[in-house]
Amino acid sequence: MKLYVMRHGETDGNKIRLLQGRLDKPLNENGRAQAARAGEYLKHIPFDACYVSPLSRTMETAELATGRNRASFISEERIIEISFGSMEGSTLEQLDDDFKRFFLSPEQYEPIPGAESFRELTARISDFLEELKSKPYQHVLVVSHGAAIHALLLVVEKRELSTFWQQDIGNCGITELELIEGEWQITKACETRDLYYGKGAFTE
């Protein structure tokens, strides 16, 4: 089985470095153009299934990239973005030093009440990946979010949490994986730069 994992296109929230989390922000015009360009790359792949986070920015990205109606997608809660609780809607510049650990020192990050931990995020992503192994598919598209995809790569590569942000995952960036002898392996890393978040979000 081959897995194509794509982040959603750009939103206006991305441009101002907003903690979007579960906020249902739509794509902006650039994001729609990014999704259409991704569709050119994906158009010859005969997807058996498309698993898409239920938020509108991922659903619209998947529609534009595949030319399919969202009714044909499998809406998958386990690949939704991490929840930031009451901090959702804050910009990176508004975060206090404790919350900045989410980006600077993920192994030290402690979520506020009502927010999701890295442990909870990676657990649901792991559950999704394990279940997918049993499906009779050859080609699968997964459309998700920045932190959720970083968690997926962390799980696949069995890395320490401190390395969470080591790979850039830009808007509409695609990472390719393959199920080989019962284990997921990355066969092509994402080549799209993250302009707003990730390892470059802050400097020490």
Residue frames as qw, qx, qy, qz and C-alpha x, y, z in Angstrom:
[[0.000, 0.887, 0.462, 0.000, 0.00, 0.00, 0.00],
 [0.396, 0.215, -0.007, 0.893, 1.20, 3.50, -0.84],
 [0.213, -0.799, -0.482, 0.289, 0.17, 6.44, 1.31],
 [0.302, 0.453, 0.117, 0.830, 0.22, 10.07, 0.18],
 [0.342, -0.675, -0.499, 0.423, -0.03, 12.42, 3.17],
 [0.252, 0.495, 0.207, 0.805, -0.82, 16.03, 2.30],
 [0.128, -0.409, -0.447, 0.785, -1.24, 19.11, 4.46],
 [0.252, 0.814, 0.518, -0.075, -4.11, 21.48, 3.67],
 [0.412, 0.566, 0.165, 0.694, -3.60, 24.64, 1.63],
 [0.233, 0.052, -0.306, 0.922, -2.92, 28.06, 3.07],
 [0.183, -0.792, -0.581, -0.035, -5.49, 29.94, 5.13],
 [0.033, 0.826, -0.071, 0.558, -5.53, 33.56, 6.21],
 [0.727, -0.674, 0.098, -0.089, -4.92, 32.22, 9.71],
 [0.882, 0.001, 0.075, 0.465, -1.65, 30.66, 8.52],
 [0.431, 0.646, 0.030, 0.629, -0.49, 33.99, 7.14],
 [0.226, -0.780, 0.209, -0.544, -0.79, 35.70, 10.51],
 [0.376, 0.230, -0.828, 0.346, 0.61, 32.61, 12.32],
 [0.634, -0.342, 0.126, -0.682, -2.59, 31.82, 14.17],
 [0.161, -0.101, 0.960, -0.204, -3.00, 28.77, 16.40],
 [0.546, -0.018, -0.401, -0.735, -5.87, 27.39, 14.34],
 [0.267, -0.075, 0.894, -0.351, -6.21, 23.97, 15.94],
 [0.222, 0.411, 0.884, 0.014, -9.86, 22.95, 15.58],
 [0.244, 0.611, 0.118, -0.743, -10.99, 26.40, 14.37],
 [0.642, 0.410, 0.626, 0.168, -12.72, 25.83, 11.04],
 [0.015, 0.707, -0.217, -0.673, -10.82, 28.28, 8.86],
 [0.796, 0.553, 0.244, -0.044, -11.36, 28.13, 5.06],
 [0.674, 0.050, 0.298, 0.674, -8.64, 28.20, 2.43],
 [0.104, 0.766, -0.033, -0.633, -7.66, 31.56, 0.97],
 [0.690, 0.676, -0.095, -0.240, -7.08, 32.11, -2.75],
 [0.174, 0.662, -0.729, -0.002, -3.43, 31.10, -2.51],
 [0.477, -0.183, 0.821, -0.255, -4.43, 27.96, -0.63],
 [0.784, 0.432, 0.335, -0.295, -6.86, 27.02, -3.39],
 [0.532, 0.741, -0.390, -0.127, -4.14, 27.54, -5.99],
 [0.142, -0.522, 0.831, -0.128, -1.76, 25.36, -3.94],
 [0.668, 0.068, 0.686, -0.281, -4.35, 22.58, -3.82],
 [0.746, 0.618, 0.043, -0.244, -4.90, 22.79, -7.57],
 [0.304, 0.716, -0.627, -0.026, -1.14, 22.51, -8.18],
 [0.388, -0.305, 0.843, -0.212, -0.96, 19.51, -5.86],
 [0.785, 0.329, 0.399, -0.340, -3.72, 17.99, -7.93],
 [0.590, 0.690, -0.377, -0.182, -1.48, 18.11, -10.99],
 [0.017, 0.518, -0.844, 0.141, 1.06, 15.99, -9.12],
 [0.438, -0.040, 0.820, -0.368, -1.58, 13.54, -7.89],
 [0.648, 0.337, -0.032, -0.683, -3.82, 13.30, -10.95],
 [0.624, 0.323, -0.663, -0.257, -2.39, 10.04, -12.28],
 [0.007, 0.180, -0.903, 0.389, -2.64, 8.19, -8.96],
 [0.546, -0.302, -0.601, -0.499, -5.71, 5.88, -8.76],
 [0.173, -0.280, 0.641, -0.694, -6.70, 6.47, -5.15],
 [0.383, -0.292, -0.870, -0.110, -8.77, 3.69, -3.60],
 [0.400, -0.751, -0.508, 0.136, -9.62, 5.86, -0.60],
 [0.199, 0.550, -0.141, 0.799, -9.23, 9.45, 0.59],
 [0.510, -0.579, -0.540, 0.337, -9.09, 9.97, 4.36],
 [0.151, 0.569, 0.041, 0.807, -9.68, 13.61, 5.20],
 [0.141, -0.212, -0.572, 0.780, -9.80, 15.57, 8.44],
 [0.078, 0.688, 0.721, 0.025, -13.39, 16.85, 8.91],
 [0.101, -0.682, -0.116, 0.715, -12.40, 20.55, 8.95],
 [0.559, 0.778, 0.226, -0.176, -13.33, 22.66, 5.92],
 [0.087, 0.833, -0.471, -0.277, -9.74, 23.59, 5.01],
 [0.327, -0.280, 0.885, 0.177, -8.80, 19.94, 4.57],
 [0.571, 0.459, 0.670, -0.121, -12.04, 18.97, 2.83],
 [0.424, 0.866, 0.009, -0.267, -11.69, 21.79, 0.31],
 [0.085, -0.671, 0.684, 0.274, -8.03, 20.94, -0.27],
 [0.462, -0.018, 0.883, 0.084, -8.94, 17.33, -0.98],
 [0.559, 0.662, 0.457, -0.199, -11.74, 18.33, -3.36],
 [0.298, 0.885, -0.229, -0.276, -9.49, 20.65, -5.35],
 [0.166, -0.582, 0.773, 0.190, -6.58, 18.20, -5.43],
 [0.374, 0.028, 0.924, 0.072, -8.61, 15.16, -6.49],
 [0.318, 0.012, -0.475, -0.821, -11.55, 16.62, -8.41],
 [0.342, -0.318, -0.883, -0.051, -13.82, 14.46, -6.27],
 [0.438, -0.644, -0.157, -0.607, -16.83, 15.45, -4.19],
 [0.106, -0.449, 0.690, -0.557, -16.28, 15.45, -0.43],
 [0.841, -0.133, 0.157, -0.501, -19.15, 12.98, -0.06],
 [0.903, 0.257, -0.343, 0.019, -16.76, 10.35, -1.43],
 [0.232, 0.559, -0.629, 0.488, -14.13, 11.04, 1.27],
 [0.690, -0.400, -0.579, 0.170, -13.76, 9.18, 4.54],
 [0.174, -0.815, 0.157, -0.529, -14.04, 11.85, 7.23],
 [0.793, -0.081, -0.504, 0.332, -11.45, 10.84, 9.82],
 [0.404, -0.895, -0.017, -0.189, -11.43, 12.45, 13.28],
 [0.834, -0.413, 0.091, 0.354, -8.11, 10.82, 14.23],
 [0.608, 0.174, 0.193, 0.750, -6.21, 12.98, 11.72],
 [0.047, -0.942, -0.239, -0.232, -7.76, 16.30, 12.81],
 [0.311, 0.623, -0.361, 0.620, -5.39, 18.99, 14.06],
 [0.429, -0.182, -0.662, 0.587, -4.18, 19.09, 17.65],
 [0.256, -0.846, -0.398, -0.245, -6.45, 21.04, 19.99],
 [0.338, 0.285, -0.344, 0.829, -5.07, 24.11, 21.74],
 [0.243, -0.583, -0.681, 0.371, -8.15, 24.61, 23.91],
 [0.010, -0.918, -0.311, 0.248, -8.84, 28.23, 24.84],
 [0.317, -0.573, 0.342, 0.674, -5.58, 29.35, 23.16],
 [0.451, 0.372, 0.666, 0.463, -6.99, 28.68, 19.71],
 [0.167, 0.908, 0.322, 0.208, -7.23, 31.93, 17.80],
 [0.389, -0.836, 0.181, 0.343, -4.04, 33.34, 19.39],
 [0.609, 0.731, -0.291, 0.103, -1.10, 34.35, 17.24],
 [0.835, 0.019, -0.327, 0.443, 2.37, 33.03, 17.92],
 [0.228, 0.467, -0.249, 0.817, 3.40, 36.50, 19.07],
 [0.528, -0.553, 0.036, -0.644, 0.73, 36.37, 21.80],
 [0.887, -0.194, -0.418, 0.039, 2.00, 33.14, 23.38],
 [0.444, -0.819, 0.339, -0.133, 3.70, 33.14, 26.77],
 [0.091, 0.615, -0.783, -0.015, 7.01, 31.38, 27.37],
 [0.548, -0.082, 0.796, -0.246, 5.31, 28.23, 28.67],
 [0.757, 0.493, 0.341, -0.261, 3.22, 27.82, 25.54],
 [0.381, 0.779, -0.443, -0.227, 6.17, 28.55, 23.26],
 [0.393, -0.379, 0.838, 0.010, 7.58, 25.20, 24.38],
 [0.796, 0.394, 0.398, -0.228, 5.09, 23.65, 21.96],
 [0.667, 0.734, -0.119, 0.051, 7.48, 24.73, 19.20],
 [0.111, 0.807, -0.542, 0.205, 10.80, 25.26, 20.97],
 [0.031, -0.318, 0.906, -0.276, 10.89, 22.27, 23.33],
 [0.690, -0.152, -0.401, -0.583, 8.00, 19.92, 22.56],
 [0.621, -0.085, -0.748, 0.215, 9.24, 17.37, 25.09],
 [0.173, -0.125, -0.552, 0.806, 8.62, 19.99, 27.81],
 [0.317, -0.227, -0.269, -0.881, 5.22, 21.17, 26.54],
 [0.028, 0.298, 0.865, -0.402, 2.34, 20.85, 29.01],
 [0.100, -0.470, -0.560, -0.674, -1.10, 21.60, 27.52],
 [0.271, -0.140, 0.340, -0.890, -3.48, 23.89, 29.33],
 [0.389, 0.241, 0.814, -0.357, -6.75, 22.36, 30.61],
 [0.606, 0.617, 0.313, -0.392, -8.98, 21.47, 27.67],
 [0.393, 0.719, -0.489, -0.299, -6.09, 21.27, 25.20],
 [0.992, 0.108, -0.063, -0.021, -4.54, 18.11, 23.76],
 [0.494, -0.672, 0.500, 0.232, -1.13, 16.72, 24.66],
 [0.326, 0.559, -0.688, -0.329, 1.45, 15.37, 22.25],
 [0.209, -0.109, 0.963, -0.130, 0.88, 11.95, 23.81],
 [0.537, 0.448, 0.574, -0.426, -2.83, 12.09, 22.96],
 [0.480, 0.695, -0.243, -0.477, -2.09, 13.32, 19.45],
 [0.185, 0.467, -0.841, -0.199, 0.43, 10.59, 18.66],
 [0.372, 0.049, 0.888, -0.265, -1.84, 7.92, 20.18],
 [0.624, 0.540, 0.381, -0.417, -4.72, 8.66, 17.85],
 [0.424, 0.695, -0.464, -0.348, -2.41, 8.97, 14.84],
 [0.082, -0.341, 0.936, 0.005, -0.82, 5.61, 15.73],
 [0.525, 0.254, 0.734, -0.348, -4.26, 4.03, 16.00],
 [0.594, 0.674, 0.012, -0.439, -5.18, 5.34, 12.55],
 [0.279, 0.631, -0.686, -0.232, -1.96, 4.07, 10.95],
 [0.256, -0.164, 0.944, -0.126, -2.35, 0.63, 12.50],
 [0.605, 0.420, 0.552, -0.391, -5.94, 0.28, 11.34],
 [0.493, 0.707, -0.247, -0.442, -5.00, 1.37, 7.83],
 [0.067, -0.452, 0.873, 0.173, -2.58, -1.56, 7.55],
 [0.413, 0.153, 0.886, -0.146, -5.51, -3.97, 7.45],
 [0.529, 0.622, 0.176, -0.549, -7.33, -2.23, 4.58],
 [0.743, 0.205, 0.562, 0.301, -7.32, -3.74, 1.06],
 [0.295, 0.933, 0.034, -0.201, -6.07, -0.56, -0.61],
 [0.789, 0.230, 0.121, 0.556, -3.22, 0.10, -3.03],
 [0.280, 0.310, -0.002, 0.909, -3.18, 3.91, -3.04],
 [0.311, -0.752, -0.555, 0.170, -4.49, 6.10, -0.24],
 [0.173, 0.563, -0.043, 0.807, -4.62, 9.89, 0.12],
 [0.449, -0.606, -0.526, 0.394, -4.58, 11.42, 3.61],
 [0.142, 0.640, 0.068, 0.752, -5.29, 15.16, 3.94],
 [0.597, -0.591, -0.445, 0.311, -4.48, 16.52, 7.37],
 [0.133, -0.980, 0.010, -0.145, -2.76, 19.34, 9.28],
 [0.304, 0.744, -0.504, 0.317, 0.73, 20.48, 10.24],
 [0.341, -0.507, 0.685, -0.398, 1.07, 19.16, 13.78],
 [0.898, 0.035, 0.323, -0.298, -0.92, 16.01, 12.99],
 [0.828, 0.516, -0.208, 0.068, 1.40, 15.17, 10.08],
 [0.117, 0.677, -0.633, 0.358, 4.48, 15.86, 12.19],
 [0.645, -0.311, 0.577, -0.393, 3.05, 13.39, 14.71],
 [0.942, 0.286, 0.074, -0.161, 2.51, 10.83, 11.95],
 [0.600, 0.634, -0.436, 0.221, 6.15, 11.11, 10.84],
 [0.231, -0.595, 0.639, -0.430, 7.34, 10.91, 14.45],
 [0.842, -0.105, 0.418, -0.324, 5.40, 7.67, 14.92],
 [0.890, 0.447, -0.087, -0.026, 6.60, 6.15, 11.64],
 [0.504, 0.629, -0.469, 0.360, 10.25, 6.99, 12.29],
 [0.794, -0.454, -0.360, 0.184, 10.05, 6.13, 16.02],
 [0.366, 0.477, -0.246, 0.760, 11.79, 9.37, 16.95],
 [0.301, -0.370, -0.570, 0.669, 12.00, 11.20, 20.26],
 [0.052, 0.868, 0.491, -0.055, 9.47, 13.98, 20.89],
 [0.291, -0.709, 0.114, 0.632, 12.28, 16.54, 20.99],
 [0.241, -0.143, 0.638, 0.717, 12.65, 16.05, 17.20],
 [0.389, 0.587, 0.660, -0.264, 8.96, 16.71, 16.50],
 [0.338, 0.873, 0.090, -0.340, 9.57, 19.68, 14.18],
 [0.469, -0.442, 0.547, 0.535, 12.67, 18.45, 12.36],
 [0.344, 0.249, 0.727, 0.539, 10.92, 18.02, 8.97],
 [0.216, 0.235, -0.042, -0.947, 9.31, 20.94, 7.14],
 [0.202, 0.452, 0.862, 0.106, 5.67, 20.31, 6.22],
 [0.073, 0.180, -0.084, -0.977, 4.46, 23.29, 4.19],
 [0.586, 0.382, 0.320, -0.639, 0.96, 23.98, 2.90],
 [0.850, 0.435, -0.037, -0.294, -0.08, 21.29, 0.39],
 [0.070, 0.590, -0.804, -0.026, 3.26, 19.56, 0.91],
 [0.940, 0.025, -0.166, -0.297, 3.10, 15.83, 0.24],
 [0.249, -0.519, 0.812, -0.094, 4.95, 13.04, 2.03],
 [0.808, 0.168, -0.434, -0.360, 4.90, 9.57, 0.47],
 [0.438, -0.401, 0.760, -0.263, 4.96, 6.36, 2.48],
 [0.694, 0.153, -0.613, -0.346, 4.72, 2.67, 1.68],
 [0.804, -0.373, 0.346, -0.307, 3.70, -0.33, 3.74],
 [0.566, 0.499, -0.656, 0.005, 6.68, -2.69, 3.51],
 [0.528, 0.001, -0.813, 0.247, 6.67, -5.99, 5.40],
 [0.454, -0.640, -0.617, 0.060, 4.01, -4.68, 7.74],
 [0.385, -0.579, -0.195, 0.691, 5.72, -1.39, 8.60],
 [0.309, 0.932, 0.186, 0.012, 5.22, 2.12, 7.24],
 [0.620, -0.243, 0.196, 0.720, 8.31, 3.58, 5.62],
 [0.196, 0.858, 0.020, -0.474, 8.81, 7.06, 4.21],
 [0.742, 0.239, 0.447, 0.439, 9.74, 6.79, 0.54],
 [0.325, 0.507, 0.182, 0.777, 9.67, 10.50, -0.32],
 [0.266, -0.459, -0.456, 0.714, 9.94, 13.31, 2.20],
 [0.164, 0.911, 0.371, -0.077, 7.94, 16.52, 1.93],
 [0.560, 0.134, 0.145, 0.804, 9.82, 19.12, -0.09],
 [0.044, -0.778, -0.312, -0.544, 7.52, 22.06, 0.68],
 [0.298, 0.149, -0.469, 0.818, 8.83, 24.62, 3.15],
 [0.296, -0.728, -0.604, 0.137, 6.73, 25.61, 6.17],
 [0.246, 0.555, 0.036, 0.794, 6.58, 29.40, 5.97],
 [0.369, -0.664, -0.050, -0.648, 4.73, 30.06, 9.20],
 [0.790, -0.538, 0.143, -0.256, 5.21, 27.44, 11.93],
 [0.944, 0.146, -0.216, 0.200, 7.45, 24.49, 12.73],
 [0.774, -0.251, -0.152, 0.560, 11.05, 24.59, 13.73],
 [0.349, 0.240, 0.052, 0.904, 11.47, 28.18, 12.58],
 [0.240, -0.796, -0.505, -0.232, 8.49, 29.57, 14.48],
 [0.366, -0.927, 0.083, -0.008, 10.72, 31.16, 17.14],
 [0.619, 0.453, -0.465, 0.441, 14.39, 31.65, 17.75],
 [0.677, -0.474, -0.430, 0.364, 15.93, 31.12, 21.14]]
